C-alpha cells in the first residue's frame, strides 16, 4: 500500500529541474514545495510495486481514479508527475524524479 501526495499545481510549477511559484503576473523562481506541508493526499494505492503506483495514478487507458487498486481522495485528480511524493507502508517517502524515484 502506498499513499500518493500531489503538490498544488495552482501554486507551483516544475520545469527542467527548477521550481516556480505562480503569481498573478509572473512565475517566481522558488525552492521546491515542502513535504508534507505543501502537499495534499491524492490517493491510496493498493500495490507492492512503486512503479505500479506511477502507472495506476496516470491517465493511460482511462482516468486513473477509475483503477480498482486506487482509492482517490478527490483532493487532486491530476496525474502523478515529477515532484509528487509517494509514501510506502513503512513510512519511507520518495519523490517522483525525471527518471525514477528518489528517497527524501
VENURTA-V340604 format. One record per helix or strand. SS is the DSSP state (hx for helix, st for strand). FROM is the first residue (numbers start at 1). TO is the last residue. If there is no record, write none. Layout:
BEGIN
ss | from | to
SS | FROM | TO
SS | FROM | TO
END
This chain:
BEGIN
ss | from | to
st | 2 | 7
st | 12 | 15
st | 18 | 22
st | 27 | 30
st | 39 | 45
hx | 50 | 56
hx | 64 | 66
st | 70 | 72
st | 85 | 87
st | 93 | 96
st | 101 | 103
END
